[in-house]
Amino acid sequence: MKLKVLPPTLRKNYHYLILDVKSEVELSKEDMLPICWDGCIRYWGENQSSNFDLWVMRHYLVSETIQNNEPIFNYKTVLRCGRSYCDDVRVALSTMKRQNRNKIAINTIGISGTVKSGINKFIEDIDE
């Protein structure tokens, strides 16, 4: 028996945050999800953060520069979150200063309703 697909009216609604991430160390897509969850849990606590439904959809390395003899990696990341929790996630991520004793800065560039439109609007110079 084939499983039925939920109609659009019963599915969860998501927004996609386009993040600008600067770090002292290289970060992979798998590293970004625990960083985002850690920032939300530290700010909002486990009970509130469990509603956010975070997931990293895309993660791109934009540039690598050297300042004061230290490398700085600049990434663009597409982060999925629940539609009604976008502002809560943005606040929690903006308070992140360090992760595992390495400096990190996360800024939100924009919010989109789909991954494709978020990439087209805010991450133009990345080739897939």
C-alpha positions in Angstrom: 0.0 0.0 0.0 1.4 3.4 -1.0 1.8 6.0 1.7 -0.2 9.2 1.1 1.6 12.5 0.9 0.4 15.3 3.2 -1.4 18.1 1.4 0.3 21.5 1.4 -2.1 22.9 4.0 -1.1 20.3 6.6 2.7 20.5 6.1 5.0 22.5 8.3 5.9 25.9 7.0 9.6 26.9 6.9 11.6 30.0 6.2 15.2 29.9 5.1 17.8 32.2 6.8 20.8 33.2 4.6 23.7 33.5 7.0 27.1 35.2 6.6 29.6 33.2 8.8 33.1 34.3 9.6 35.4 31.9 11.4 39.0 31.3 12.3 38.9 27.7 11.4 37.4 25.8 8.4 33.8 24.7 8.9 31.9 22.0 7.0 28.2 21.7 6.6 28.2 19.0 9.3 30.0 21.5 11.7 27.4 24.3 11.1 24.4 22.4 12.5 25.8 21.8 16.0 27.0 25.5 16.1 23.5 26.8 15.3 21.8 24.5 17.8 24.4 25.4 20.5 23.8 29.1 20.0 20.0 28.6 20.2 20.1 26.4 23.2 22.5 28.7 25.1 20.2 31.7 24.5 16.7 30.2 24.6 17.1 26.9 26.5 16.3 23.4 25.3 12.5 23.8 25.7 12.1 26.8 23.4 14.8 25.7 21.0 13.2 22.3 20.3 10.5 24.2 18.4 12.9 25.8 16.0 13.4 22.8 13.7 16.8 23.9 12.5 18.6 22.3 9.5 21.5 23.4 7.3 20.4 23.2 3.7 23.5 24.6 1.9 27.0 25.8 3.0 29.4 27.6 0.7 32.9 28.8 1.2 33.0 32.4 -0.3 36.5 33.5 0.5 39.6 33.0 2.7 41.7 35.9 3.8 44.5 36.5 6.2 44.5 39.3 8.8 47.2 39.7 11.5 48.8 36.4 10.3 45.6 34.5 11.0 43.3 33.0 8.4 39.6 34.1 8.3 37.1 31.9 6.4 34.0 33.5 5.1 30.9 31.3 4.4 27.4 31.7 3.2 24.9 29.2 4.7 21.3 28.5 4.1 19.6 27.5 7.4 16.0 26.2 7.6 13.8 27.1 10.6 10.2 27.2 11.5 8.3 30.1 10.0 7.2 31.6 13.3 10.7 31.3 14.9 12.8 33.2 12.4 13.4 36.2 14.7 14.2 34.0 17.7 16.9 32.1 15.7 18.4 35.3 14.4 18.8 36.7 17.9 20.4 33.6 19.2 22.8 33.3 16.3 23.9 36.9 16.5 25.0 36.4 20.1 27.6 33.7 19.1 31.1 34.9 19.7 33.1 31.7 20.2 32.8 28.1 19.4 35.3 25.6 20.8 37.7 28.4 21.7 37.7 29.8 18.1 36.2 33.1 17.2 33.0 33.0 15.1 30.6 35.7 13.8 27.2 34.9 12.4 25.1 37.5 10.7 21.8 37.1 8.9 21.8 38.5 5.4 18.2 37.8 4.6 15.1 35.6 4.9 13.5 33.6 2.1 10.5 31.4 1.6 12.4 28.9 -0.6 16.1 27.7 -0.9 16.3 28.6 -4.5 15.1 32.2 -4.2 17.3 32.7 -1.2 20.4 31.6 -3.1 19.4 33.8 -6.1 18.8 36.9 -4.0 21.6 36.8 -1.5 24.2 34.4 -2.9 24.6 35.4 -6.5 28.3 34.7 -7.1 28.3 31.0 -6.1 28.4 28.4 -8.9 26.7 25.0 -8.1 
